[in-house]
Amino acid sequence: MIFRLLADLAVVVHFLWILFLILGAVAGRIHRTIKYIHIGGLAFALMLQALDWYCPLTHLEVWLRAHHDPAQAYAGSYIIHYLEKVIYVEVDRWTILVLTTALCLFNVWIYRRGRKG
């Protein structure tokens, strides 16, 4: 039971991390610490896509689910079920790389707009 709860928590954290990568520049323009965490996260996401690696949160969730029930299909929270569909969308690797690069460039634009002088 604890492994299932932890796996569900990993999915929620993963979703929140993705939202932070998409929207983090808004808070990053205000708070320098958030800006550096956000830029580092974007760089890490771009590296994962460029090198065709899996996100550590994906590995964690798979490991936790395997310890809960190796044959587990969709069971439990419908919220987690649909969050997983958003997080683990079936898209070509190169499409994800292009979208990740576009996200990084968009955030660079947001940060540059916020600079003074």
PASEBA-1860 file (N, C-alpha, C; in nm, 3 decimals):
! residues 117
1> MIFRLLAD> 0.082/-0.120/0.000/0.000/0.000/0.000/0.086/0.126/0.000 ~ 0.192/0.127/0.078/0.277/0.246/0.087/0.345/0.274/-0.047 ~ 0.383/0.166/-0.120/0.448/0.188/-0.249/0.351/0.251/-0.349 ~ 0.225/0.212/-0.345/0.126/0.272/-0.434/0.107/0.420/-0.402 ~ 0.097/0.453/-0.276/0.082/0.593/-0.237/0.204/0.675/-0.278 ~ 0.322/0.620/-0.258/0.443/0.690/-0.297/0.453/0.706/-0.448 ~ 0.408/0.604/-0.523/0.406/0.614/-0.670/0.310/0.723/-0.715 ~ 0.193/0.728/-0.652/0.096/0.834/-0.684/0.154/0.971/-0.650
9> LAVVVHFL> 0.222/0.980/-0.539/0.286/1.106/-0.501/0.393/1.145/-0.603 ~ 0.468/1.047/-0.653/0.570/1.074/-0.755/0.506/1.131/-0.882 ~ 0.389/1.081/-0.919/0.319/1.133/-1.037/0.276/1.277/-1.014 ~ 0.222/1.306/-0.897/0.179/1.443/-0.867/0.299/1.538/-0.867 ~ 0.409/1.497/-0.805/0.531/1.579/-0.804/0.581/1.601/-0.946 ~ 0.576/1.495/-1.028/0.620/1.505/-1.167/0.535/1.608/-1.243 ~ 0.404/1.602/-1.223/0.314/1.697/-1.287/0.344/1.840/-1.242 ~ 0.363/1.858/-1.113/0.395/1.992/-1.060/0.529/2.042/-1.114
17> WILFLILG> 0.625/1.952/-1.129/0.756/1.990/-1.185/0.739/2.037/-1.329 ~ 0.657/1.967/-1.407/0.633/2.007/-1.545/0.567/2.145/-1.549 ~ 0.469/2.166/-1.464/0.406/2.299/-1.457/0.507/2.407/-1.420 ~ 0.597/2.375/-1.326/0.701/2.470/-1.287/0.792/2.502/-1.406 ~ 0.827/2.401/-1.485/0.912/2.426/-1.601/0.842/2.514/-1.703 ~ 0.711/2.497/-1.716/0.635/2.577/-1.813/0.613/2.719/-1.763 ~ 0.580/2.735/-1.636/0.539/2.865/-1.583/0.640/2.930/-1.488 ~ 0.749/2.864/-1.461/0.843/2.911/-1.359/0.907/3.045/-1.386
25> AVAGRIHR> 0.914/3.085/-1.511/0.978/3.214/-1.541/0.899/3.330/-1.483 ~ 0.771/3.312/-1.467/0.689/3.419/-1.408/0.738/3.450/-1.267 ~ 0.754/3.347/-1.186/0.806/3.366/-1.050/0.956/3.393/-1.053 ~ 1.025/3.337/-1.151/1.170/3.357/-1.162/1.209/3.501/-1.190 ~ 1.121/3.575/-1.254/1.150/3.717/-1.279/1.145/3.797/-1.150 ~ 1.075/3.745/-1.051/1.059/3.816/-0.924/1.162/3.771/-0.821 ~ 1.186/3.640/-0.816/1.275/3.582/-0.715/1.396/3.518/-0.781 ~ 1.513/3.565/-0.747/1.635/3.518/-0.809/1.660/3.369/-0.783
33> TIKYIHIG> 1.631/3.321/-0.662/1.654/3.180/-0.631/1.567/3.091/-0.720 ~ 1.441/3.128/-0.736/1.351/3.052/-0.822/1.401/3.055/-0.966 ~ 1.453/3.169/-1.007/1.506/3.182/-1.143/1.617/3.080/-1.168 ~ 1.710/3.068/-1.075/1.822/2.975/-1.095/1.775/2.830/-1.092 ~ 1.681/2.798/-1.004/1.626/2.662/-1.000/1.553/2.634/-1.131 ~ 1.477/2.731/-1.178/1.401/2.715/-1.302/1.493/2.696/-1.421 ~ 1.593/2.779/-1.434/1.687/2.768/-1.547/1.761/2.635/-1.541 ~ 1.801/2.594/-1.421/1.866/2.464/-1.407/1.773/2.349/-1.445
41> GLAFALML> 1.647/2.360/-1.406/1.549/2.258/-1.442/1.526/2.251/-1.592 ~ 1.519/2.367/-1.657/1.503/2.370/-1.802/1.624/2.307/-1.872 ~ 1.743/2.340/-1.823/1.865/2.283/-1.881/1.866/2.131/-1.863 ~ 1.826/2.086/-1.745/1.822/1.942/-1.717/1.719/1.874/-1.808 ~ 1.601/1.934/-1.825/1.498/1.877/-1.912/1.546/1.870/-2.056 ~ 1.614/1.974/-2.102/1.667/1.975/-2.238/1.774/1.867/-2.254 ~ 1.860/1.852/-2.154/1.963/1.748/-2.157/1.899/1.609/-2.163 ~ 1.796/1.586/-2.081/1.728/1.456/-2.082/1.675/1.424/-2.220
49> QALDWYCP> 1.613/1.522/-2.285/1.556/1.499/-2.417/1.664/1.481/-2.522 ~ 1.768/1.563/-2.518/1.875/1.555/-2.618/1.950/1.422/-2.610 ~ 1.967/1.371/-2.489/2.041/1.245/-2.470/1.950/1.123/-2.466 ~ 1.819/1.144/-2.484/1.719/1.037/-2.483/1.722/0.958/-2.353 ~ 1.730/1.031/-2.243/1.724/0.969/-2.110/1.584/0.985/-2.054 ~ 1.551/0.899/-1.958/1.423/0.913/-1.889/1.441/1.001/-1.767 ~ 1.338/1.073/-1.734/1.338/1.157/-1.615/1.352/1.068/-1.492 ~ 1.430/1.109/-1.393/1.442/1.031/-1.270/1.309/1.010/-1.199
57> LTHLEVWL> 1.215/1.104/-1.214/1.083/1.086/-1.153/1.007/0.972/-1.221 ~ 1.028/0.954/-1.350/0.967/0.841/-1.420/1.022/0.710/-1.367 ~ 1.154/0.703/-1.354/1.217/0.581/-1.299/1.165/0.553/-1.158 ~ 1.155/0.656/-1.077/1.107/0.639/-0.940/0.965/0.584/-0.939 ~ 0.879/0.642/-1.020/0.740/0.594/-1.022/0.732/0.449/-1.067 ~ 0.805/0.414/-1.172/0.804/0.275/-1.222/0.855/0.180/-1.114 ~ 0.961/0.219/-1.046/1.018/0.135/-0.940/0.917/0.116/-0.827 ~ 0.853/0.225/-0.787/0.755/0.216/-0.679/0.635/0.130/-0.720
65> RAHHDPAQ> 0.587/0.147/-0.843/0.474/0.067/-0.889/0.512/-0.081/-0.898 ~ 0.633/-0.110/-0.941/0.679/-0.249/-0.949/0.685/-0.312/-0.811 ~ 0.719/-0.235/-0.710/0.723/-0.288/-0.574/0.583/-0.303/-0.514 ~ 0.491/-0.224/-0.563/0.353/-0.237/-0.515/0.287/-0.359/-0.578 ~ 0.288/-0.366/-0.711/0.225/-0.476/-0.783/0.281/-0.477/-0.924 ~ 0.371/-0.569/-0.955/0.434/-0.571/-1.087/0.335/-0.581/-1.203 ~ 0.220/-0.639/-1.182/0.123/-0.657/-1.290/0.014/-0.550/-1.286 ~ 0.039/-0.443/-1.214/-0.065/-0.343/-1.193/-0.105/-0.273/-1.322
73> AYAGSYII> -0.232/-0.275/-1.347/-0.289/-0.194/-1.454/-0.352/-0.074/-1.386 ~ -0.431/0.002/-1.458/-0.495/0.117/-1.395/-0.583/0.070/-1.280 ~ -0.551/0.119/-1.165/-0.630/0.091/-1.046/-0.607/0.207/-0.951 ~ -0.707/0.240/-0.876/-0.687/0.345/-0.778/-0.740/0.478/-0.826 ~ -0.670/0.581/-0.794/-0.715/0.718/-0.815/-0.730/0.752/-0.963 ~ -0.846/0.803/-1.000/-0.866/0.845/-1.138/-0.785/0.971/-1.168 ~ -0.759/1.051/-1.066/-0.677/1.171/-1.086/-0.537/1.131/-1.130 ~ -0.479/1.035/-1.060/-0.345/0.985/-1.097/-0.349/0.925/-1.237
81> HYLEKVIY> -0.454/0.851/-1.266/-0.467/0.790/-1.398/-0.460/0.896/-1.508 ~ -0.532/1.006/-1.491/-0.533/1.109/-1.594/-0.408/1.196/-1.592 ~ -0.350/1.216/-1.475/-0.222/1.288/-1.470/-0.115/1.210/-1.545 ~ -0.117/1.077/-1.530/-0.020/0.995/-1.603/-0.038/1.008/-1.753 ~ -0.160/1.021/-1.799/-0.185/1.039/-1.943/-0.126/1.172/-1.992 ~ -0.127/1.274/-1.908/-0.070/1.403/-1.946/0.083/1.397/-1.940 ~ 0.136/1.336/-1.836/0.281/1.333/-1.817/0.349/1.240/-1.916 ~ 0.291/1.125/-1.939/0.354/1.024/-2.023/0.284/1.015/-2.158
89> VEVDRWTI> 0.261/1.129/-2.220/0.194/1.135/-2.349/0.277/1.061/-2.454 ~ 0.208/0.991/-2.543/0.274/0.916/-2.649/0.305/1.009/-2.767 ~ 0.426/1.061/-2.768/0.470/1.152/-2.874/0.610/1.111/-2.915 ~ 0.640/1.130/-3.041/0.772/1.099/-3.096/0.880/1.173/-3.016 ~ 0.994/1.108/-2.995/1.105/1.165/-2.917/1.150/1.299/-2.974 ~ 1.157/1.311/-3.105/1.204/1.436/-3.166/1.104/1.549/-3.147 ~ 0.977/1.515/-3.145/0.875/1.617/-3.118/0.892/1.672/-2.978 ~ 0.917/1.583/-2.883/0.939/1.626/-2.744/1.065/1.713/-2.736
97> LVLTTALC> 1.170/1.674/-2.807/1.293/1.753/-2.806/1.267/1.893/-2.863 ~ 1.193/1.903/-2.972/1.161/2.033/-3.032/1.076/2.116/-2.936 ~ 0.977/2.053/-2.874/0.892/2.126/-2.779/0.970/2.172/-2.656 ~ 1.061/2.088/-2.608/1.143/2.125/-2.493/1.235/2.241/-2.529 ~ 1.293/2.237/-2.647/1.379/2.346/-2.694/1.298/2.475/-2.707 ~ 1.178/2.464/-2.763/1.091/2.582/-2.776/1.054/2.638/-2.639 ~ 1.027/2.550/-2.543/0.997/2.595/-2.408/1.116/2.670/-2.348 ~ 1.235/2.617/-2.367/1.354/2.686/-2.316/1.372/2.822/-2.381
105> LFNVWIYR> 1.355/2.829/-2.512/1.369/2.958/-2.581/1.262/3.057/-2.537 ~ 1.140/3.008/-2.518/1.033/3.094/-2.470/1.067/3.152/-2.333 ~ 1.121/3.068/-2.245/1.158/3.115/-2.112/1.276/3.210/-2.116 ~ 1.371/3.189/-2.206/1.480/3.285/-2.223/1.422/3.420/-2.263 ~ 1.325/3.419/-2.354/1.259/3.543/-2.396/1.191/3.611/-2.277 ~ 1.122/3.533/-2.195/1.056/3.592/-2.077/1.159/3.653/-1.983 ~ 1.268/3.583/-1.958/1.369/3.636/-1.866/1.436/3.761/-1.926 ~ 1.462/3.761/-2.053/1.527/3.877/-2.115/1.435/3.999/-2.115
113> RGRKG> 1.306/3.977/-2.128/1.210/4.088/-2.122/1.212/4.154/-1.987 ~ 1.242/4.076/-1.883/1.239/4.129/-1.747/1.364/4.205/-1.708 ~ 1.470/4.198/-1.793/1.593/4.269/-1.760/1.578/4.418/-1.781 ~ 1.641/4.492/-1.696/1.637/4.637/-1.707/1.770/4.688/-1.762 ~ 1.759/4.774/-1.859/1.873/4.844/-1.915/1.970/4.756/-1.972
END
